[in-house]
Amino acid sequence: MYVPRNMQMENAEHYHTLIEDFGFGVLITQDLQVSHLPVYLVKDEGEKGVLYGHMARANPHWKALNSQQVKVIFNGPHSYISPSWYAVGPAVPTWNYAAVHVTGRATLLNDEQTLAAVHALVKQYEPALLDNEALMPADYQHKLAKAIVGFKIEITQIEGKQKLGQHKSIADQQGTVIGLERSKHPEAIALLAYMQQTGIGLGKA
C-alpha cells in the first residue's frame, strides 16, 4: 500500500483500534482468492498479534490457507470530499479514508479451536448471546461447527494509512469538517467521527 510519511498511522494502538472497530476484513491468499470475513484480533498473542476467523467449509478458499502467507485488508471509514468545501481554488474532488493492511502466516484450527474462536467473536459483539441456551444450544453449535473451518493468522507485518486531509491548509481542513457535518451520507458522518476520534484533519493549529 502506498503510504506517504505524513499519512502513516503513528503506532500499534491506531492499527489495533481500526481493526477492532472495522473487523470485517478482506482475506487474500497467494492464488488471489478473496473472501470477505469477520475476524478478531488478539493483541498480546504472537510477536505482533494474531487474527482469528472462520469461513464456510463449502468455500474452497480455506484450502489455500494452511501455512501460507496471506493478507487481510481492513477498510475503515471513507468519504467523498468536495472541492467546494475548500477555502480557495483551484481544487479537485478527492476521497479521504483510513485503512490497515495485515500480512501474516495462516494456520487452520481444529474443531474445538474453531468453536472457541467463534465464541470469542460473538463475545466481542454480543456477549449475552453465549448464555442463551434456548437460541444457541450447545449441540446445535457443535453441529454447525462441522460446517465451518477456523483459522488464525500470526501477524508478521502491519501498515496503516490515514488520508484525512491533514496535508491541506488549516482553512481547507475546517471547510472539509463543515462539509462533512452538513452531509447526509452515512459514509461522511462515519469519517467525521473517525477524524474527531483521532484528532486528525480537523483544522486545529
N, C-alpha and C positions, 0 to 999 in steps of 0.2 A: 504494500500500500504506500502510495506517495504521501509523505507527511512532512510538510515544511516545519522547520525547527520551532517557529512560533505557534504552531498548531499541535504540537506533541502534548499528550497527557503527561502531567508532571510526575506522577508517582503511582504505585500499585493500587493505592486506595481508589483513585479515579477509575482505573480499569475495572476493579472489582465491583464498584458501585454500579457502573453501567451494565456489567454482566448480570448482576443481581436484579436490577430494575427492568432490564430488557432481555430476559433469559430465553427468548425464542430464537434459537440460533440457526445458522445455515451451515450444515456439515458438508464438507467437500473432501473426497478421497482422491488418491493419486490418479485413478482412472477417470476422474472428472464426473463421477456420480455425485448427485446433490440431494440432500434431504433437509427438510425444514422441521426442526425438533425442539421441544423444550429441554433444556439442560440446567443443571445447577452446579454451583462452584463450591468446592471445599478449599478454602484459602490456606489452611495450615497443613495440608497434606502434600507430600512431594516437595520438590525444590521451589516451584513457582505456583503451586496449586494444582488441583485436579478437577476436571469436569466429569459429571456423571449424567447419563441419559439412557434412553431406550428407544427402540423402533419396532414396528410390526415384524414378526418373523417372516411374513409373506413378502416383505420388502427385501429384495436381493442385495440391497446396499450393505447389509450387515456383514456379508461375506468378504467385503473389501476392507474390513476394519482391523482384524486381529493382527497386532504387532506392526501396524502400518502407521506412517506419519500422515496426519490429517490436518485440515484447517477448519476452524469454526469462526464464522463471521457473526458479530452481534451488531445489529443496526439500532442505534439509539434514535432520539428524536431528530426530525429533519423538516425543513420547510422551504418553500419558495420565498425569495427575498426580492421585493420590487425596487428598481432604481428610483422610483418616485418617492421612496422613503428617505433618500439621502438628502443632505443639506444642499449640495451643489452637484452639477453635472460637468462633463458628460459622464454617463454611467450606464451599465447594462444589468439585466437581471442575473441573479445567481441562486445557488441553493446552499443553505447552511445546514450542518449536520454534525453528529458525533457517532463514532463507530469504533469497535475494538475487533482486532483480528488475533486469534489464538492459534498457535501451531503446537502440536504435540503428538505423542505416540498413543495410539488406541489399543485397548485390550478388552476382549469380551469377558462378560461376567457369567457366573453360573446362575442357576435359577434362584437360589437363596439370595445371592448378592443382588440380582436384578430386582427381586421383590423389595429388598431393603432400600435400593436406590429409588424405586417408585414411591415408597413410603416417605423417604426424605424429600422428594419433590413435592408430594402432596402436602407435607408438613409445612413447606415453605409458603404455600398459597392458601391452604385451608386446613389448619391443624385439627380442628374439631372433627373433620370427616373421618379420621382414622379411628375414632371411637364410636362411629356409627355402624354398629354391627348389623343393624337391620338393612341398611343400604349397601354396605360392603362386607358381607360375611367372609370369614377367613377362607372357607373352602372355595368360594367364588373367586377370591383374589388369586389363590393358588392355581385355579383352573385357567384364569386369564394369563397368568404369568407364563404359561406354556406357549402362549401365542405371541410373546414379545421376546426381544433379545436386548439385554442390557450391555452397556459398555462404559468404560471410563477412559479419559484422555489425560495423561500426565503432561502438563504444560511444559514446553521447552522454550517457547518464545511468545511474547505478548506485546502488541503495539496498539496504541490508541490515537485517534485523531479527533480534535475538536475544532471544526471550522465554524466559528460563531461570530465572525465579523470583527475579531479582535485586532485585525490588521488595518481596519478602517479608522478614519478620524473620529474624535470624540463626538462631533456633531452628527456624523453619519451613523454611529452606533446608537446614539439617542433617538435618531429618526427611525432606525430599524426597530427599536423597542416599542416605539409608539405604533408603528405599522403592525407589529405582531399583536400588540394589545387590542387593536381595532379589528383584527382579522377574526372571522368566524370559523376558520378552518381548524379542525382538531389538531392537525399537524403543527400549525403555528402556535397554538396555545401550549402544546407539549414542549415545543422548542423553547419558548419563552420561559417556561417553568424550569427547564434544564439550565438555561442561561442564568436565571436567578439563583438556582441551587449552586452553580459553580462560580458565580460572580464574574463571568467572562462575557465580554461584548456588550456590556450594559451602558457604556459611555460615561463611566465614572473615572475621574482623573486620579 
